[in-house]
Amino acid sequence: MTDTRRVGEALRGSAFRPRAVANALGVLAWSGPALDGLWWQRKNLAEGLLGAQIELLVRGGRVPTAAARDAFDARAWRAGILEDGPEGTVSTGLVLPLECDLVWTDRPERAFVGQSGVFMPDSTSLALRRALPSEPVARHLDLGSGGGAVAVRAARWAEETLALDVNPRGAEAVYRTAALSGVKMSPVTGDARELAALGTFDRVSFVFPLLVPWDGLTTAPLHTIAESASLLVDVLNAVAERLNPGGLCLFYVQDFAGARSLPDAIDAAFKGR
């Protein structure tokens, strides 16, 4: 991951930052609802090196190879971030600037393919990132981590950060996010209800994945527990058993329906803690 880390250092030292990307895409801020919907289809208003970076890494577009080589050095190709084709250069994934972090995620055409895509960051991930306390802890567990949008910020305050996702492809995305952002975190592939082997934690974060497909992208359900009324309670019980005394859990739940209320489920799982 040395080449990936060097690419991240170069990007973080360039104009490829949230405010500049937001301005280029014509939005007020690269945060909150600006990361919902078809954000990668926004028009790219930037020119030159930043324009090429945004076109490749944020919009997932194609640029002439000569322009790509002006914007990136050879390490981006060696790291597998960029690849050349007969019609120009494309990125193999998207790289999103979130505060001081760079988060690797799927290209849109890969992200929305049944259950195999890596969850793309949106306003839910950003809300949970903002809720993380800026206080040091020994161990942090991020559940349903996707590419690590929440876990990478947690890693800046934790001695050890585990990023768990049921999708095995999430592990590669987490490795790339960690390298691009210059932090250490460990991906784990597994079920959020089976945490005993991971030990205990001082802090746990989880965006409960209740999403449904966006119209026109796929007919398959995406990362949803809406059809499993018991999963909410099962995960809460598993987390409660793994939390150290005095520890903190941060959950983001959008609109769960069809089971017991979230406050009741939390109270039952954590027994008033």
N, C-alpha and C positions, 0 to 999 in steps of 0.2 A: 504493500500500500504506500510505499515511499513516493512514487510518482503521483498518486492521488493526493497525498498530503501536500506535495509541492504545488500541484494545481490549485488546491484550496488556498494555500498561502498567497499565490499570485492573484486569485480572484478577490480574496478579502482585502488585498492591498491595492486593488484597482477601483474603478468606478462602479463595479458590479455590487451595488448595495441596495437595501430595500427602498430608500427614497428615490434613488435614481431609476430603479426598475419601475417603481410606481409612476413616476413622471413619464417615462417612456411609454408605458401602457395606458396613459391617460386616466389614471385613477388617483384619488386623493391620498391614499395610503396603501402600502402593500401589506395589509393586515385586515382582520375581521372579514366582513362580507366580500371584500375585494378578492379573497381567495376562494369564494364560492362560485358555483356555476361554471360556465365555460371560459374561465379566465385565460387559458392558453390561446384562445381565439381572438383576444384583443389585438388591435393594430399596434405594431411596434413603431414608435415614433423616433427612436434613437438612431443615430448614424455612427459610422466609423467602428472603432473597436467595441464600444459598448453595444452598438446596434447588432453586431455579429454575435456577441455573447448572449444577448437576450434572445435573438432569433433562434440560436441553437439550444440554449439551456433552459429557457423559460417557455418559449412557444413551441419548441420541438420542430422547428422548421429546417430548411436546407439553405446553405449559403455556398457561394463559389469556394472551392478549396483554397484558392489564394487568399481570400478574405479571412477564412478560418485560421490559416497559418499566420496571418498578421495579428489575430486576436489571441491565439494560444501558441504555446511552444510545443515541442514534440512530446512532452510528457503526457499531454492530454490524450494523444493517440496511444502511447505506450500503456497508459492506465486503462484503456478501453472506454474512455468517456466519449471520444469522438471517433468516427470512422468515415473513410472516403468511399465514394461511389462514383459511377460514371457521370452522374448529374450534379455532383458536389459533395459537401461534407454534412453529415447529420450527427446528432448526439444519440447515444444509446439509452439515455435516460434524461430526466430533467433535474436541474439543480436550482433550488429555490433559496434566495437570501432571506433569512428570517433573523432579524437583529444581527448579532455577530456570528450566527451559524449559517452553514450551507447544508441544506437537506436534499439528499438524493431520493428521487422517486421515479415511478414509471413514466414513460411516454403515455399520452392519453389512449392511444390505440391498444396499448398493453394493459393499462390500468383497469379498463372496463371490459374485461373478458371473463365472465362468470366469476368464480371465486379465486382465480389465480393471480389477479393483479395486486400490486402493492398499494395499500391505501394512500391516496393523495392527500396531503395536508389541506385543511380548509379552516374556516373560522372556529370550529370546535377545537382543533389542535392548538390554535393560537390562543384561545381563551384559557385552555389548561396550562399552556406555557406561561401566560401572565400570572396565573394563580400560584405557581410554584414559589415557595418562600426562598429568598436569597440568604439562606442560612446553611452552614455545612452540616452534613449528616454522613454516617458511615456507609449505609447501603440504601440504594433506591431501586425500586422495581417499577418499570413502566409496562403495563399490560396492553396488548393490542397495538404494539409500537409502530407497525408499518415500517416506514423508512427511518423512524427515530426523530420525528419533529419535536416531540415532547422530551424524549429521553436525552437528546443531545443537550438541551438546556439543563436538565437535571444533572447531567454528568459534570457540569461546571461547579456543582456544589456538593457532589457526593464522592466519597473515596472509591466506591464501587457502584456502577450502574448496570443493571441487567435490563435488556429490552426484549420482551417476550412477545411472540406473535405465532398464531397457529399456522400461518403461511410460511413455508420454508424459504420462499424467495425473499422474505423480509430480512433474513440474516445478511445476505449480500448487500442489501440497501443500507442496513445499519452500519456495516463495516465501512461502506463508502461515505456515509454521512459523518461518521466519527473521524475518518481520515481527512475529509474535506474541511471539517471544522476544527481539527487539531485537538480532539479530546479522546478519552478512553472510555469505551463502554462495550459490554459483551452481549451479543445477540443470543437468544435462546429460542428454539422452536418447540412449541408445546401448547397445551390447553390451559387456559387461565384457571380452570377448576382443579388442576393438579399441580400444586405449588410446593408440596412438602419437601421435595428433594432440593429446592433452591435455598432453604434456610429461612431466616427471618429478616425483616427489613424495618428501617426507621421511617421510610416514606414510600408510599405507593401511589401511582397515578394511573388513571384509566379513562379513556373516552369510550363509553359504552357504544358499540357499533350498531346503531339502529337505522342505518341508511338504507335507502331503496334506490333503484336505478334512475338515472336521469333520462328523460325521454329522448329517444333517438340514438342512444349509445349502446344499449343492450337490453335484451329481454330477460336476462337472468338476474336473480336477486344478488345484491352485493353486501357482503360484510354485515349481515343483519341478524339480530336475535329476536326480531319482532315475532317470529313464529315459534319461539321457544320460551314459553312463559316462566319456566323454572330456571333458566340460565342466569337471570339477574340475581336471584337468591343464591344459587349455587356459587357464583363468583364471589359474591359478598361474603359468604361463609368461609370460602377458601382464603380470601384476603385477610379476614379477621384473625384467622389462626396463624397467619404469617407475620402479623404486625407486632413489633416490639412494644413493650410498655411505654406509654408516652409518645408513640409514633403517630404519624399523620397520613390519612388517606385523602386523596383528591379525586373525585369522580366528576365526569361531565356526562350528563344524560340528556338527550334531546327531547324525546317525546314518547317515552315508553308507555304502552297501554296493553291491557289484556292480562295483567297479573296484579299482585298486591302492590300498593303504592310504594314508591321509593323510600320515603321516610320510615314507613313500617318495616320494610325489608332491611334497611340499615339498622334500625333499632334492634330488630330481632337478631341480626348477625353479630352486631358489636355489643349487644347487651348493655346499652347505655353509655358505653365508653366514648 
